[in-house]
């Protein structure tokens, strides 16, 4: 995990850096007392976690201003504000911070926080892979996402349809949905489709729709609610 620290107090900055390096494995830390440098470091390294002091003495921008600039090009990072001024908490939500830590820092709570973020960042990295990793009766299967045509829930099981076969597993469609990426959309309470393989969507009953796929005989269903969302997606 990559961590960026913006803190103008040298002792506090080194203290935070040591806590991170002592408690997180495989971690790179970039730190600076200057807001403008923090923006450049964020652009250069794309950190997973950004810890920002809000009050920066003698600088034109405060930590909130810096966070807003970083958030404009990196919305994926976990933002945590560290400050001695609780009155800033309300304004900080403009950049969707993950947490807000007050000085003096409670060491045990802080360690728990950064470990939690480390686990979440690892899961986020796994979801960004080009393969969907699922547990089936045959073992743990790595399925290239580009090969997935659609996913359906049937008789209590999840069926992942690909050009090379169908994988059956237990669980909730929503759990898979969060791992699939922008090429996949939910079109029904029981169906998720890969937009790359769709060739036609047609109405088959009153406000009920059927989806046809390229070089694949099976079809998926789309509800009228999701059809409205589907049309908006393509400005239809």
HELIX and SHEET records of a PDB file:
HELIX    1   1 UNK A   10  UNK A   23  1                                  14    
HELIX    2   2 UNK A   35  UNK A   45  1                                  11    
HELIX    3   3 UNK A   63  UNK A   73  1                                  11    
HELIX    4   4 UNK A   86  UNK A   88  5                                   3    
HELIX    5   5 UNK A   89  UNK A   92  1                                   4    
HELIX    6   6 UNK A   93  UNK A   95  5                                   3    
HELIX    7   7 UNK A  107  UNK A  127  1                                  21    
HELIX    8   8 UNK A  145  UNK A  147  5                                   3    
HELIX    9   9 UNK A  173  UNK A  180  1                                   8    
HELIX   10  10 UNK A  195  UNK A  197  5                                   3    
HELIX   11  11 UNK A  224  UNK A  233  1                                  10    
SHEET    1   A 5 UNK A  28  UNK A  32  0                                        
SHEET    2   A 5 UNK A   2  UNK A   6  1                                        
SHEET    3   A 5 UNK A  49  UNK A  53  1                                        
SHEET    4   A 5 UNK A  78  UNK A  83  1                                        
SHEET    5   A 5 UNK A  99  UNK A 102  1                                        
SHEET    1   B 2 UNK A 131  UNK A 136  0                                        
SHEET    2   B 2 UNK A 139  UNK A 144 -1                                        
SHEET    1   C 5 UNK A 165  UNK A 169  0                                        
SHEET    2   C 5 UNK A 157  UNK A 162 -1                                        
SHEET    3   C 5 UNK A 148  UNK A 154 -1                                        
SHEET    4   C 5 UNK A 191  UNK A 194 -1                                        
SHEET    5   C 5 UNK A 184  UNK A 188 -1                                        
SHEET    1   D 3 UNK A 198  UNK A 205  0                                        
SHEET    2   D 3 UNK A 208  UNK A 213 -1                                        
SHEET    3   D 3 UNK A 216  UNK A 222 -1                                        
END                                                                             
